[in-house]
Amino acid sequence: MLPAELRRRDGIKAGQEFEIESLGRGDYKLKRVARRNRGLVKHLLACPAKDWFKPLGRTETTDGIEPLELG
């Protein structure tokens, strides 16, 4: 857990994710992971048209698809 002073100073909120890089024995670098489109999903779910938008499950995303090589 990060000390409260660091969390306040850097605006770190509960639930934020970080990448951890080892710099050597006992030394680490934390890099905040940007959240993707969470506000957009919330906005789409609030659409007044019933069932207009349904988010896909984690297994139904395109994140694992490798791009085709064209040419």
PyMOL Python script that loads the backbone (N, CA, C, O; Angstrom):
from pymol import cmd

cmd.read_pdbstr("""\
ATOM      1  N   MET A   1       0.847  -1.177   0.000  1.00  0.00           N
ATOM      2  CA  MET A   1       0.000   0.000   0.000  1.00  0.00           C
ATOM      3  C   MET A   1       0.895   1.245   0.000  1.00  0.00           C
ATOM      4  O   MET A   1       1.918   1.295   0.683  1.00  0.00           O
ATOM      5  N   LEU A   2       0.491   2.221  -0.766  1.00  0.00           N
ATOM      6  CA  LEU A   2       1.248   3.474  -0.806  1.00  0.00           C
ATOM      7  C   LEU A   2       0.861   4.350   0.379  1.00  0.00           C
ATOM      8  O   LEU A   2      -0.305   4.379   0.774  1.00  0.00           O
ATOM      9  N   PRO A   3       1.825   5.060   0.947  1.00  0.00           N
ATOM     10  CA  PRO A   3       1.508   5.962   2.059  1.00  0.00           C
ATOM     11  C   PRO A   3       0.490   7.035   1.650  1.00  0.00           C
ATOM     12  O   PRO A   3       0.478   7.490   0.506  1.00  0.00           O
ATOM     13  N   ALA A   4      -0.356   7.428   2.597  1.00  0.00           N
ATOM     14  CA  ALA A   4      -1.416   8.411   2.341  1.00  0.00           C
ATOM     15  C   ALA A   4      -0.853   9.721   1.796  1.00  0.00           C
ATOM     16  O   ALA A   4      -1.467  10.338   0.925  1.00  0.00           O
ATOM     17  N   GLU A   5       0.301  10.152   2.293  1.00  0.00           N
ATOM     18  CA  GLU A   5       0.905  11.400   1.825  1.00  0.00           C
ATOM     19  C   GLU A   5       1.187  11.356   0.320  1.00  0.00           C
ATOM     20  O   GLU A   5       0.931  12.331  -0.388  1.00  0.00           O
ATOM     21  N   LEU A   6       1.713  10.230  -0.168  1.00  0.00           N
ATOM     22  CA  LEU A   6       1.985  10.078  -1.605  1.00  0.00           C
ATOM     23  C   LEU A   6       0.680  10.050  -2.405  1.00  0.00           C
ATOM     24  O   LEU A   6       0.586  10.666  -3.466  1.00  0.00           O
ATOM     25  N   ARG A   7      -0.322   9.333  -1.893  1.00  0.00           N
ATOM     26  CA  ARG A   7      -1.608   9.252  -2.608  1.00  0.00           C
ATOM     27  C   ARG A   7      -2.249  10.622  -2.737  1.00  0.00           C
ATOM     28  O   ARG A   7      -2.778  10.963  -3.795  1.00  0.00           O
ATOM     29  N   ARG A   8      -2.208  11.411  -1.666  1.00  0.00           N
ATOM     30  CA  ARG A   8      -2.786  12.773  -1.718  1.00  0.00           C
ATOM     31  C   ARG A   8      -2.001  13.649  -2.678  1.00  0.00           C
ATOM     32  O   ARG A   8      -2.589  14.341  -3.508  1.00  0.00           O
ATOM     33  N   ARG A   9      -0.683  13.625  -2.573  1.00  0.00           N
ATOM     34  CA  ARG A   9       0.163  14.485  -3.395  1.00  0.00           C
ATOM     35  C   ARG A   9      -0.017  14.213  -4.886  1.00  0.00           C
ATOM     36  O   ARG A   9      -0.048  15.143  -5.692  1.00  0.00           O
ATOM     37  N   ASP A  10      -0.136  12.936  -5.247  1.00  0.00           N
ATOM     38  CA  ASP A  10      -0.208  12.575  -6.655  1.00  0.00           C
ATOM     39  C   ASP A  10      -1.626  12.295  -7.151  1.00  0.00           C
ATOM     40  O   ASP A  10      -1.810  11.875  -8.293  1.00  0.00           O
ATOM     41  N   GLY A  11      -2.626  12.524  -6.302  1.00  0.00           N
ATOM     42  CA  GLY A  11      -4.016  12.345  -6.732  1.00  0.00           C
ATOM     43  C   GLY A  11      -4.362  10.904  -7.054  1.00  0.00           C
ATOM     44  O   GLY A  11      -5.132  10.645  -7.979  1.00  0.00           O
ATOM     45  N   ILE A  12      -3.805   9.963  -6.303  1.00  0.00           N
ATOM     46  CA  ILE A  12      -4.068   8.546  -6.538  1.00  0.00           C
ATOM     47  C   ILE A  12      -5.356   8.164  -5.817  1.00  0.00           C
ATOM     48  O   ILE A  12      -5.510   8.392  -4.617  1.00  0.00           O
ATOM     49  N   LYS A  13      -6.276   7.577  -6.581  1.00  0.00           N
ATOM     50  CA  LYS A  13      -7.583   7.176  -6.049  1.00  0.00           C
ATOM     51  C   LYS A  13      -7.623   5.668  -5.856  1.00  0.00           C
ATOM     52  O   LYS A  13      -6.868   4.932  -6.492  1.00  0.00           O
ATOM     53  N   ALA A  14      -8.501   5.214  -4.980  1.00  0.00           N
ATOM     54  CA  ALA A  14      -8.686   3.778  -4.746  1.00  0.00           C
ATOM     55  C   ALA A  14      -9.073   3.090  -6.048  1.00  0.00           C
ATOM     56  O   ALA A  14      -9.899   3.603  -6.804  1.00  0.00           O
ATOM     57  N   GLY A  15      -8.488   1.949  -6.307  1.00  0.00           N
ATOM     58  CA  GLY A  15      -8.825   1.175  -7.489  1.00  0.00           C
ATOM     59  C   GLY A  15      -7.989   1.489  -8.721  1.00  0.00           C
ATOM     60  O   GLY A  15      -8.084   0.775  -9.719  1.00  0.00           O
ATOM     61  N   GLN A  16      -7.172   2.536  -8.676  1.00  0.00           N
ATOM     62  CA  GLN A  16      -6.330   2.836  -9.828  1.00  0.00           C
ATOM     63  C   GLN A  16      -5.283   1.743  -9.988  1.00  0.00           C
ATOM     64  O   GLN A  16      -4.802   1.175  -9.008  1.00  0.00           O
ATOM     65  N   GLU A  17      -4.936   1.458 -11.246  1.00  0.00           N
ATOM     66  CA  GLU A  17      -3.981   0.398 -11.537  1.00  0.00           C
ATOM     67  C   GLU A  17      -2.645   0.987 -11.965  1.00  0.00           C
ATOM     68  O   GLU A  17      -2.575   2.077 -12.534  1.00  0.00           O
ATOM     69  N   PHE A  18      -1.576   0.226 -11.671  1.00  0.00           N
ATOM     70  CA  PHE A  18      -0.220   0.644 -11.992  1.00  0.00           C
ATOM     71  C   PHE A  18       0.550  -0.502 -12.626  1.00  0.00           C
ATOM     72  O   PHE A  18       0.316  -1.667 -12.307  1.00  0.00           O
ATOM     73  N   GLU A  19       1.463  -0.171 -13.518  1.00  0.00           N
ATOM     74  CA  GLU A  19       2.444  -1.126 -14.016  1.00  0.00           C
ATOM     75  C   GLU A  19       3.642  -1.010 -13.082  1.00  0.00           C
ATOM     76  O   GLU A  19       3.993   0.087 -12.648  1.00  0.00           O
ATOM     77  N   ILE A  20       4.263  -2.133 -12.778  1.00  0.00           N
ATOM     78  CA  ILE A  20       5.416  -2.135 -11.888  1.00  0.00           C
ATOM     79  C   ILE A  20       6.627  -2.624 -12.667  1.00  0.00           C
ATOM     80  O   ILE A  20       6.599  -3.693 -13.278  1.00  0.00           O
ATOM     81  N   GLU A  21       7.699  -1.821 -12.638  1.00  0.00           N
ATOM     82  CA  GLU A  21       8.947  -2.181 -13.312  1.00  0.00           C
ATOM     83  C   GLU A  21      10.048  -2.293 -12.265  1.00  0.00           C
ATOM     84  O   GLU A  21      10.235  -1.389 -11.451  1.00  0.00           O
ATOM     85  N   SER A  22      10.770  -3.399 -12.290  1.00  0.00           N
ATOM     86  CA  SER A  22      11.874  -3.584 -11.365  1.00  0.00           C
ATOM     87  C   SER A  22      13.093  -2.831 -11.885  1.00  0.00           C
ATOM     88  O   SER A  22      13.524  -3.034 -13.020  1.00  0.00           O
ATOM     89  N   LEU A  23      13.640  -1.964 -11.046  1.00  0.00           N
ATOM     90  CA  LEU A  23      14.835  -1.200 -11.407  1.00  0.00           C
ATOM     91  C   LEU A  23      16.095  -1.819 -10.823  1.00  0.00           C
ATOM     92  O   LEU A  23      17.206  -1.381 -11.122  1.00  0.00           O
ATOM     93  N   GLY A  24      15.926  -2.805 -10.017  1.00  0.00           N
ATOM     94  CA  GLY A  24      17.035  -3.459  -9.326  1.00  0.00           C
ATOM     95  C   GLY A  24      16.518  -4.005  -8.022  1.00  0.00           C
ATOM     96  O   GLY A  24      15.353  -3.805  -7.678  1.00  0.00           O
ATOM     97  N   ARG A  25      17.355  -4.682  -7.305  1.00  0.00           N
ATOM     98  CA  ARG A  25      16.919  -5.314  -6.058  1.00  0.00           C
ATOM     99  C   ARG A  25      16.335  -4.282  -5.090  1.00  0.00           C
ATOM    100  O   ARG A  25      17.045  -3.407  -4.593  1.00  0.00           O
ATOM    101  N   GLY A  26      15.047  -4.397  -4.834  1.00  0.00           N
ATOM    102  CA  GLY A  26      14.363  -3.523  -3.879  1.00  0.00           C
ATOM    103  C   GLY A  26      13.927  -2.176  -4.432  1.00  0.00           C
ATOM    104  O   GLY A  26      13.297  -1.406  -3.706  1.00  0.00           O
ATOM    105  N   ASP A  27      14.236  -1.855  -5.691  1.00  0.00           N
ATOM    106  CA  ASP A  27      13.840  -0.586  -6.294  1.00  0.00           C
ATOM    107  C   ASP A  27      12.851  -0.845  -7.425  1.00  0.00           C
ATOM    108  O   ASP A  27      13.088  -1.679  -8.300  1.00  0.00           O
ATOM    109  N   TYR A  28      11.733  -0.112  -7.390  1.00  0.00           N
ATOM    110  CA  TYR A  28      10.686  -0.314  -8.371  1.00  0.00           C
ATOM    111  C   TYR A  28      10.175   1.015  -8.902  1.00  0.00           C
ATOM    112  O   TYR A  28      10.245   2.038  -8.221  1.00  0.00           O
ATOM    113  N   LYS A  29       9.665   0.987 -10.113  1.00  0.00           N
ATOM    114  CA  LYS A  29       9.054   2.159 -10.730  1.00  0.00           C
ATOM    115  C   LYS A  29       7.574   1.839 -10.952  1.00  0.00           C
ATOM    116  O   LYS A  29       7.235   0.812 -11.540  1.00  0.00           O
ATOM    117  N   LEU A  30       6.699   2.726 -10.476  1.00  0.00           N
ATOM    118  CA  LEU A  30       5.255   2.571 -10.687  1.00  0.00           C
ATOM    119  C   LEU A  30       4.825   3.523 -11.788  1.00  0.00           C
ATOM    120  O   LEU A  30       5.216   4.690 -11.790  1.00  0.00           O
ATOM    121  N   LYS A  31       4.028   3.034 -12.718  1.00  0.00           N
ATOM    122  CA  LYS A  31       3.492   3.877 -13.781  1.00  0.00           C
ATOM    123  C   LYS A  31       1.984   3.677 -13.805  1.00  0.00           C
ATOM    124  O   LYS A  31       1.491   2.562 -13.973  1.00  0.00           O
ATOM    125  N   ARG A  32       1.259   4.786 -13.632  1.00  0.00           N
ATOM    126  CA  ARG A  32      -0.202   4.720 -13.606  1.00  0.00           C
ATOM    127  C   ARG A  32      -0.726   4.259 -14.957  1.00  0.00           C
ATOM    128  O   ARG A  32      -0.289   4.749 -15.998  1.00  0.00           O
ATOM    129  N   VAL A  33      -1.663   3.317 -14.941  1.00  0.00           N
ATOM    130  CA  VAL A  33      -2.289   2.808 -16.163  1.00  0.00           C
ATOM    131  C   VAL A  33      -3.536   3.640 -16.427  1.00  0.00           C
ATOM    132  O   VAL A  33      -4.417   3.745 -15.573  1.00  0.00           O
ATOM    133  N   ALA A  34      -3.602   4.225 -17.611  1.00  0.00           N
ATOM    134  CA  ALA A  34      -4.760   5.055 -17.963  1.00  0.00           C
ATOM    135  C   ALA A  34      -5.985   4.174 -18.167  1.00  0.00           C
ATOM    136  O   ALA A  34      -5.900   3.131 -18.816  1.00  0.00           O
ATOM    137  N   ARG A  35      -7.105   4.581 -17.627  1.00  0.00           N
ATOM    138  CA  ARG A  35      -8.355   3.867 -17.848  1.00  0.00           C
ATOM    139  C   ARG A  35      -8.896   4.226 -19.216  1.00  0.00           C
ATOM    140  O   ARG A  35      -8.831   5.379 -19.642  1.00  0.00           O
ATOM    141  N   ARG A  36      -9.429   3.232 -19.899  1.00  0.00           N
ATOM    142  CA  ARG A  36      -9.912   3.453 -21.254  1.00  0.00           C
ATOM    143  C   ARG A  36     -11.423   3.584 -21.291  1.00  0.00           C
ATOM    144  O   ARG A  36     -12.133   2.653 -20.910  1.00  0.00           O
ATOM    145  N   ASN A  37     -11.917   4.706 -21.736  1.00  0.00           N
ATOM    146  CA  ASN A  37     -13.321   4.927 -22.080  1.00  0.00           C
ATOM    147  C   ASN A  37     -14.333   4.587 -20.991  1.00  0.00           C
ATOM    148  O   ASN A  37     -15.487   4.307 -21.314  1.00  0.00           O
ATOM    149  N   ARG A  38     -13.958   4.600 -19.740  1.00  0.00           N
ATOM    150  CA  ARG A  38     -14.933   4.290 -18.695  1.00  0.00           C
ATOM    151  C   ARG A  38     -16.061   5.315 -18.674  1.00  0.00           C
ATOM    152  O   ARG A  38     -17.212   4.959 -18.419  1.00  0.00           O
ATOM    153  N   GLY A  39     -15.749   6.576 -18.936  1.00  0.00           N
ATOM    154  CA  GLY A  39     -16.787   7.594 -18.988  1.00  0.00           C
ATOM    155  C   GLY A  39     -17.703   7.395 -20.176  1.00  0.00           C
ATOM    156  O   GLY A  39     -18.903   7.653 -20.080  1.00  0.00           O
ATOM    157  N   LEU A  40     -17.163   6.942 -21.289  1.00  0.00           N
ATOM    158  CA  LEU A  40     -17.963   6.695 -22.480  1.00  0.00           C
ATOM    159  C   LEU A  40     -18.959   5.572 -22.233  1.00  0.00           C
ATOM    160  O   LEU A  40     -20.129   5.696 -22.596  1.00  0.00           O
ATOM    161  N   VAL A  41     -18.517   4.481 -21.624  1.00  0.00           N
ATOM    162  CA  VAL A  41     -19.416   3.365 -21.345  1.00  0.00           C
ATOM    163  C   VAL A  41     -20.535   3.814 -20.418  1.00  0.00           C
ATOM    164  O   VAL A  41     -21.697   3.473 -20.640  1.00  0.00           O
ATOM    165  N   LYS A  42     -20.199   4.575 -19.382  1.00  0.00           N
ATOM    166  CA  LYS A  42     -21.216   5.079 -18.452  1.00  0.00           C
ATOM    167  C   LYS A  42     -22.226   5.951 -19.199  1.00  0.00           C
ATOM    168  O   LYS A  42     -23.430   5.848 -18.965  1.00  0.00           O
ATOM    169  N   HIS A  43     -21.741   6.800 -20.089  1.00  0.00           N
ATOM    170  CA  HIS A  43     -22.613   7.672 -20.885  1.00  0.00           C
ATOM    171  C   HIS A  43     -23.541   6.847 -21.782  1.00  0.00           C
ATOM    172  O   HIS A  43     -24.737   7.129 -21.863  1.00  0.00           O
ATOM    173  N   LEU A  44     -22.998   5.839 -22.448  1.00  0.00           N
ATOM    174  CA  LEU A  44     -23.806   5.009 -23.332  1.00  0.00           C
ATOM    175  C   LEU A  44     -24.857   4.202 -22.565  1.00  0.00           C
ATOM    176  O   LEU A  44     -25.975   4.018 -23.046  1.00  0.00           O
ATOM    177  N   LEU A  45     -24.495   3.724 -21.377  1.00  0.00           N
ATOM    178  CA  LEU A  45     -25.450   2.977 -20.569  1.00  0.00           C
ATOM    179  C   LEU A  45     -26.600   3.861 -20.089  1.00  0.00           C
ATOM    180  O   LEU A  45     -27.691   3.364 -19.811  1.00  0.00           O
ATOM    181  N   ALA A  46     -26.359   5.165 -19.991  1.00  0.00           N
ATOM    182  CA  ALA A  46     -27.392   6.104 -19.540  1.00  0.00           C
ATOM    183  C   ALA A  46     -28.329   6.525 -20.666  1.00  0.00           C
ATOM    184  O   ALA A  46     -29.234   7.325 -20.432  1.00  0.00           O
ATOM    185  N   CYS A  47     -28.141   6.013 -21.879  1.00  0.00           N
ATOM    186  CA  CYS A  47     -28.979   6.374 -23.020  1.00  0.00           C
ATOM    187  C   CYS A  47     -30.442   6.093 -22.695  1.00  0.00           C
ATOM    188  O   CYS A  47     -30.754   5.022 -22.175  1.00  0.00           O
ATOM    189  N   PRO A  48     -31.344   7.023 -22.985  1.00  0.00           N
ATOM    190  CA  PRO A  48     -32.762   6.829 -22.656  1.00  0.00           C
ATOM    191  C   PRO A  48     -33.446   5.736 -23.478  1.00  0.00           C
ATOM    192  O   PRO A  48     -34.487   5.231 -23.060  1.00  0.00           O
ATOM    193  N   ALA A  49     -32.902   5.359 -24.619  1.00  0.00           N
ATOM    194  CA  ALA A  49     -33.498   4.281 -25.419  1.00  0.00           C
ATOM    195  C   ALA A  49     -33.156   2.944 -24.752  1.00  0.00           C
ATOM    196  O   ALA A  49     -31.983   2.583 -24.654  1.00  0.00           O
ATOM    197  N   LYS A  50     -34.167   2.217 -24.300  1.00  0.00           N
ATOM    198  CA  LYS A  50     -33.963   0.977 -23.552  1.00  0.00           C
ATOM    199  C   LYS A  50     -33.146  -0.036 -24.365  1.00  0.00           C
ATOM    200  O   LYS A  50     -33.428  -0.296 -25.535  1.00  0.00           O
ATOM    201  N   ASP A  51     -32.131  -0.595 -23.708  1.00  0.00           N
ATOM    202  CA  ASP A  51     -31.268  -1.623 -24.283  1.00  0.00           C
ATOM    203  C   ASP A  51     -30.568  -1.194 -25.565  1.00  0.00           C
ATOM    204  O   ASP A  51     -30.217  -2.039 -26.389  1.00  0.00           O
ATOM    205  N   TRP A  52     -30.363   0.096 -25.745  1.00  0.00           N
ATOM    206  CA  TRP A  52     -29.686   0.597 -26.936  1.00  0.00           C
ATOM    207  C   TRP A  52     -28.231   0.167 -26.956  1.00  0.00           C
ATOM    208  O   TRP A  52     -27.686  -0.156 -28.011  1.00  0.00           O
ATOM    209  N   PHE A  53     -27.605   0.166 -25.793  1.00  0.00           N
ATOM    210  CA  PHE A  53     -26.192  -0.196 -25.690  1.00  0.00           C
ATOM    211  C   PHE A  53     -26.026  -1.292 -24.661  1.00  0.00           C
ATOM    212  O   PHE A  53     -26.552  -1.195 -23.552  1.00  0.00           O
ATOM    213  N   LYS A  54     -25.294  -2.339 -25.023  1.00  0.00           N
ATOM    214  CA  LYS A  54     -24.965  -3.409 -24.084  1.00  0.00           C
ATOM    215  C   LYS A  54     -23.459  -3.648 -24.167  1.00  0.00           C
ATOM    216  O   LYS A  54     -22.963  -4.046 -25.222  1.00  0.00           O
ATOM    217  N   PRO A  55     -22.714  -3.412 -23.071  1.00  0.00           N
ATOM    218  CA  PRO A  55     -21.264  -3.630 -23.118  1.00  0.00           C
ATOM    219  C   PRO A  55     -20.960  -5.110 -23.302  1.00  0.00           C
ATOM    220  O   PRO A  55     -21.689  -5.966 -22.803  1.00  0.00           O
ATOM    221  N   LEU A  56     -19.892  -5.405 -24.013  1.00  0.00           N
ATOM    222  CA  LEU A  56     -19.466  -6.776 -24.217  1.00  0.00           C
ATOM    223  C   LEU A  56     -18.691  -7.264 -23.010  1.00  0.00           C
ATOM    224  O   LEU A  56     -18.073  -6.472 -22.298  1.00  0.00           O
ATOM    225  N   GLY A  57     -18.722  -8.554 -22.782  1.00  0.00           N
ATOM    226  CA  GLY A  57     -17.939  -9.145 -21.707  1.00  0.00           C
ATOM    227  C   GLY A  57     -16.462  -9.078 -22.041  1.00  0.00           C
ATOM    228  O   GLY A  57     -16.094  -8.852 -23.194  1.00  0.00           O
ATOM    229  N   ARG A  58     -15.622  -9.272 -21.054  1.00  0.00           N
ATOM    230  CA  ARG A  58     -14.169  -9.184 -21.261  1.00  0.00           C
ATOM    231  C   ARG A  58     -13.683 -10.161 -22.324  1.00  0.00           C
ATOM    232  O   ARG A  58     -12.713  -9.865 -23.022  1.00  0.00           O
ATOM    233  N   THR A  59     -14.321 -11.305 -22.466  1.00  0.00           N
ATOM    234  CA  THR A  59     -13.873 -12.281 -23.458  1.00  0.00           C
ATOM    235  C   THR A  59     -14.346 -11.925 -24.858  1.00  0.00           C
ATOM    236  O   THR A  59     -13.932 -12.560 -25.828  1.00  0.00           O
ATOM    237  N   GLU A  60     -15.201 -10.925 -24.979  1.00  0.00           N
ATOM    238  CA  GLU A  60     -15.748 -10.571 -26.279  1.00  0.00           C
ATOM    239  C   GLU A  60     -15.167  -9.273 -26.836  1.00  0.00           C
ATOM    240  O   GLU A  60     -15.755  -8.665 -27.731  1.00  0.00           O
ATOM    241  N   THR A  61     -14.036  -8.851 -26.321  1.00  0.00           N
ATOM    242  CA  THR A  61     -13.413  -7.631 -26.824  1.00  0.00           C
ATOM    243  C   THR A  61     -12.446  -7.968 -27.947  1.00  0.00           C
ATOM    244  O   THR A  61     -12.169  -9.140 -28.201  1.00  0.00           O
ATOM    245  N   THR A  62     -11.942  -6.968 -28.605  1.00  0.00           N
ATOM    246  CA  THR A  62     -10.991  -7.155 -29.690  1.00  0.00           C
ATOM    247  C   THR A  62      -9.542  -7.056 -29.220  1.00  0.00           C
ATOM    248  O   THR A  62      -8.627  -7.080 -30.042  1.00  0.00           O
ATOM    249  N   ASP A  63      -9.321  -6.944 -27.908  1.00  0.00           N
ATOM    250  CA  ASP A  63      -7.974  -6.737 -27.372  1.00  0.00           C
ATOM    251  C   ASP A  63      -6.993  -7.838 -27.787  1.00  0.00           C
ATOM    252  O   ASP A  63      -5.814  -7.554 -27.994  1.00  0.00           O
ATOM    253  N   GLY A  64      -7.453  -9.087 -27.914  1.00  0.00           N
ATOM    254  CA  GLY A  64      -6.548 -10.183 -28.217  1.00  0.00           C
ATOM    255  C   GLY A  64      -6.393 -10.473 -29.711  1.00  0.00           C
ATOM    256  O   GLY A  64      -5.682 -11.409 -30.078  1.00  0.00           O
ATOM    257  N   ILE A  65      -7.027  -9.710 -30.560  1.00  0.00           N
ATOM    258  CA  ILE A  65      -6.968  -9.957 -31.999  1.00  0.00           C
ATOM    259  C   ILE A  65      -5.708  -9.332 -32.581  1.00  0.00           C
ATOM    260  O   ILE A  65      -5.446  -8.143 -32.397  1.00  0.00           O
ATOM    261  N   GLU A  66      -4.937 -10.144 -33.282  1.00  0.00           N
ATOM    262  CA  GLU A  66      -3.727  -9.647 -33.940  1.00  0.00           C
ATOM    263  C   GLU A  66      -4.103  -9.033 -35.297  1.00  0.00           C
ATOM    264  O   GLU A  66      -4.929  -9.599 -36.013  1.00  0.00           O
ATOM    265  N   PRO A  67      -3.517  -7.895 -35.658  1.00  0.00           N
ATOM    266  CA  PRO A  67      -3.840  -7.292 -36.953  1.00  0.00           C
ATOM    267  C   PRO A  67      -3.334  -8.148 -38.115  1.00  0.00           C
ATOM    268  O   PRO A  67      -2.283  -8.782 -38.020  1.00  0.00           O
ATOM    269  N   LEU A  68      -4.088  -8.156 -39.200  1.00  0.00           N
ATOM    270  CA  LEU A  68      -3.674  -8.876 -40.392  1.00  0.00           C
ATOM    271  C   LEU A  68      -2.594  -8.103 -41.120  1.00  0.00           C
ATOM    272  O   LEU A  68      -2.601  -6.872 -41.138  1.00  0.00           O
ATOM    273  N   GLU A  69      -1.666  -8.830 -41.717  1.00  0.00           N
ATOM    274  CA  GLU A  69      -0.644  -8.178 -42.538  1.00  0.00           C
ATOM    275  C   GLU A  69      -1.167  -8.079 -43.957  1.00  0.00           C
ATOM    276  O   GLU A  69      -1.484  -9.088 -44.588  1.00  0.00           O
ATOM    277  N   LEU A  70      -1.253  -6.863 -44.450  1.00  0.00           N
ATOM    278  CA  LEU A  70      -1.760  -6.645 -45.794  1.00  0.00           C
ATOM    279  C   LEU A  70      -0.581  -6.461 -46.760  1.00  0.00           C
ATOM    280  O   LEU A  70       0.452  -5.895 -46.404  1.00  0.00           O
ATOM    281  N   GLY A  71      -0.765  -6.949 -47.976  1.00  0.00           N
ATOM    282  CA  GLY A  71       0.266  -6.675 -48.946  1.00  0.00           C
ATOM    283  C   GLY A  71       0.727  -7.819 -49.679  1.00  0.00           C
ATOM    284  O   GLY A  71       1.606  -7.694 -50.532  1.00  0.00           O
TER     285      GLY A  71
END
""", "prot")
cmd.dss("prot")
cmd.show_as("cartoon", "prot")
cmd.util.cbc("prot")
cmd.orient("prot")
